[in-house]
Amino acid sequence: MKPNFTLRLRVFNLNCWGIPYLSKHRADRVKRLGDFLNMESFDLALLEEVWSEQDFQDLRQKLLPTYPAAHYFRSGIIGSGLCVFSKHPIQEFTQHVFTLNGYPYMIHHGDWFCGKAVGLLVLHLSGLVLNAYVTHLHAEYNRQKDVYLAHRVAQAWELAQFIHHTSKKADMVLLCGDLNLHPKDLGCRLLKEWTGLCDAYLETRDFKGSEEGCTMVPENCYVNRRELEQFPLGIRIDYVLYKAVSGLYISCKTFKTTTGHDPHSGTPLSDHEALMATLCVRHSPPQHTSSHSHGPAERSALISVLREAWTELDQGMAQALWWATITGYVIGLGLLLLALLCALAVGGGIREVAILLWTPSVGLVLGAGAVYLFHVQEAKGLCRARAELQHVLGRAREAQDLSPESQPALQPGRQEGDRAEEQ
Amino acid sequence: MKPNFTLRLRVFNLNCWGIPYLSKHRADRVKRLGDFLNMESFDLALLEEVWSEQDFQDLRQKLLPTYPAAHYFRSGIIGSGLCVFSKHPIQEFTQHVFTLNGYPYMIHHGDWFCGKAVGLLVLHLSGLVLNAYVTHLHAEYNRQKDVYLAHRVAQAWELAQFIHHTSKKADMVLLCGDLNLHPKDLGCRLLKEWTGLCDAYLETRDFKGSEEGCTMVPENCYVNRRELEQFPLGIRIDYVLYKAVSGLYISCKTFKTTTGHDPHSGTPLSDHEALMATLCVRHSPPQHTSSHSHGPAERSALISVLREAWTELDQGMAQALWWATITGYVIGLGLLLLALLCALAVGGGIREVAILLWTPSVGLVLGAGAVYLFHVQEAKGLCRARAELQHVLGRAREAQDLSPESQPALQPGRQEGDRAEEQ
């Protein structure tokens, strides 16, 4: 590779809002998305909420000449909704399904049935290894009273850990997706601090698109404006994040979003805005170097966000155990009721009523049993994330206590093996 | 690091058979296991089936002076049963819970409730990075008619993929655990071929222990001899597997198993035998180099085992879809029955009977619905593993079609970035 080598990478990301029967103008939007992707010929198009596998197959057929490689990430009952189209061959792919993803009895929210996940693609571009990740975290239904907060923080942590452990030998890391997190939200900060990923919107000098880079805007006719009441400009929850490893530099040359309208005509492509980034990978620093040092300031930012996440997971765990206890009592009461009904039926007292109440009581015990088991499992999942987090926190504190120069053992976003190469 | 540098690593593995209330002499065995581990002072002790977290805490307390680092991997409803004690600091840890792990309605088998997983520990030893994995796959209850075969093959694949993607920058990889797979079983071959891991029992020149390295032997008083009827010497299902990356060489200096008795006195430590391996890591090849070339023969072995696994997963998928279809019909019938009962109750015909049958019918529909959703999810999980496998198979075939010298793009057990370093 020449010293003045530059790799340009054009990336597209969109949450497609492709819910069969429910999303408006789905077929038309999928068709226009295909046309747009074909015309623009990105290196990589990463999509979320492609819930119908048939939509993916239709797109695949249509995009085959421009994007010969494609993959649909299957998981859960409905699917992860994630898929990818690539101009370059995909060397490897795999996925990680998040341990916690909402509650099965919240059927109207549906997230639990999706099997939300992170998909990984390994691509070889001009001799460099690119690990590209696509993900979609649990939706936020009520920002004021968010019962899914602990789950989303746990998902952000699992996502960060998956990237951390699978990208150690990659030259470049790219993460696109709908994080359902505002830029200052705990999960977003946790993810960025622990992986060292940069936000394309914040890094670029050439941005065109919606105000403040919002990815759900009131101008979009598919967006429920009441949900954006508190955010008159919209919200930014979809991201293109990246980092380079091992002596490379990535910069975001241009970053564009759609602005609530179709790029050409007609209705928008989705209720979310599409993101388009042009990334440049170089061996020498770009003219405007982004200030990502890994000094004590970054370490203390990591410690503070880890501590905050720890508290959130701890509260989530307490909540899960509370539910497990309550349902435990309900099971006990149900069993007592069953015993009483059996006695009544045998004793002959009010036999008909007893027999009539028997099956609902069995249902109550079984239902409460299932909810009990679910919350026990939830508590275990949160406890697991908290333990991993606590370990990282402990190591970050150790590194902070020692001199930052002599002990770069834990640098946020750096990977342990890199040190030798960098020194 | 000096050129004649040698790192010795003493490793212990045991499936502890620690089921509260059910496993015989549990408290006594845990106590003796602690004494033994303290006395032997291994570098790393990896344990499975420590189902009670209290047992782990007791062991942790006891082993603290000899093994300052420890971790218990929490998952599922009961837990993964996996834990680890280390003489050296644990730099990082994480885990991956297997997507497929039996059926929730097979309550008497219990695997589904455990949340079987693979745990990863990253250790830094003498400047080298060791990725140590501990795992426990789904049990085999009936070898002749194994309904869990597809799940175990999918688990072996997920395990192999997790190791493949997380160990790319490690210098050494170690996998210990109860695979519930005989050495020639499909899952075991798939794991070894795709990761390139070597079997300590087969590699060592100094083996002491049970005949043919068996890890469940009829001499063990806790083993149900009827289950070993077909295998008079016992079976080998627990493993110590390893590999070195980037110019290092690992050899297994000594390998020992217990032989159905306590190492000192009393009853055995578990119904499984303990494994003890001394591994030597060097920069130069050991005297007896193991013959792990990565030529066309290995590639065709990989292709053949991938093809076999593909077929198994495909059959599993067909089975899952068959169950989904059957339960779909049951749901339909249940709904018809419900409509009929409503009509009868309203019409006044046989009102009491109709009301009496209403709740069991609702139960039938809900139960069948849950089973239906489970099998849809199972089919998705198998389909996902099959897709990953098919991709690797395609790439292996491409590599085979081209000249093996000019195209070492896919070498079983090698990681793509290694090539440059090795050439």
Interface residues (C-beta under 8 A of the other chain):
Chain A: H71 F73 R74 S75 G76 I77 G79 I90 Q91 E92 F93 T94 Q95 H96 V97 T99 F113 G115 L120 V122 H124 V129 Q161 H165 T166 K168 K169 E352 I355 L356 T359 P360 V362 G363 L373 V376 Q377 K380 G381 C383 R384 A387 E388 H391 V392 R395 Q415 E416 G417
Chain B: H71 F73 R74 S75 G76 I77 G79 I90 Q91 E92 F93 T94 Q95 H96 V97 T99 F113 G115 L120 V122 H124 V129 Q161 H165 T166 K168 K169 E352 I355 L356 T359 P360 V362 G363 L373 V376 Q377 K380 G381 C383 R384 A387 E388 H391 V392 R395 Q415 E416 G417
